[in-house]
Amino acid sequence: MRVLLLGGTAEARALAPRLHPDVDVISSLAGRVPDPALPVGAVRIGGFGGVDGLRRWLRDEKVDAVVDATHPFAATITAHAAQVCEELGLPHLVLARPAWDHGDAIVVTSDTEAAKVVAEQEYSRVFLTTGRSGVGAFVHSDAWFLIRAVTAPDSDRLPRRHQLLLSRGPYDYAGEYALMREHRIDALVTKNSGGQMTRAKLDAAAALDIPVVMVDRPPLPPGVTTVGSVAEAVEWVGGIDAETM
C-alpha cells in the first residue's frame, strides 16, 4: 500500500518510521524551511500546484491513502487534501496534535486581530512566536518585538523596533523563563500550535505573570477523520491496509 504523508512536523517524522518499510510511505514537505529534518523513507519537497496538481499527483503516483500530519495552521494544504481525497474516494486522515488549553489567554482568530490587541492593550515589549508568515501583521506597531522564527521574515514585513532570534525548538522552561526576563517581555503572542516542543513558553509566561495573546486554530474541513497521536495514526493505516488485503 502506498501512503502520502503530508508532513514537516515532529508527528510526521515520528509516524514515517512506524510505517516504513511495511507501507510505501512518501513524505511531502512544503519546502519553506531550509535544511529540514528529513523523515525515514521517500521524500518529496515542494508544493503540488493547488487542487488540480494534487489530484493529478495522487493519480499518477497511484496513492492508496493520505495522512495529513501538517502543522495545525497549514489550512490550505489541509483543505486541498480533504477535497481531493473526497473526490477520488481515497482514505484520508488528519493527525492533529492536541491543542493547548487557552487558560487565561486572550484568544483571537488571526494575526491581524492579535496586532489589534497588542495596540489596544498598549503592550510595549512583545515576544512574538507566530512564525515568519504572521510577522507582517505587526509591521506598523509601536511596540518593540522579540521575534523568534526558524527563517527570517522579509525585511519589509518587520516592525520598526525589533530583535530577530532565528531558532528551532524544542525549548525548555528554564530557557524560556530566562529569555523573557532578560528582554523584559510584557506580552507573549503565539499560535495555538499544541504539542510539547514549544509548550514551555506558556508555562514561563504564566510564572512571570505575562499575558498571552493566542491565535486560535483554523477549523478543520467538515467531515474529516482525525486522530491526536502517532499511535492512533499507525492503527488507522493498519486498518486501511487490512481492508486492501
Protein Blocks (a to p, Z undefined) as FASTA:
>chain_A
ZZdddehifklmmmmmmmpmkbccddddehlaghiacdehjddeddehijklmmmmmmmn
opabdcdfbdfklmmlmmmmmmmmmmnopacdddddddddfkjaccdfbfklmmmmmmmn
opabdcdfebjklmmmmmmpcbdcddddfbdcdfklccfbdcdddddddddfklmmmmmm
mnopabdcdddebpjklmmmmmmmmmnopacdddddddddehiacdfbfklmmmmmmmmm
mmmZZ
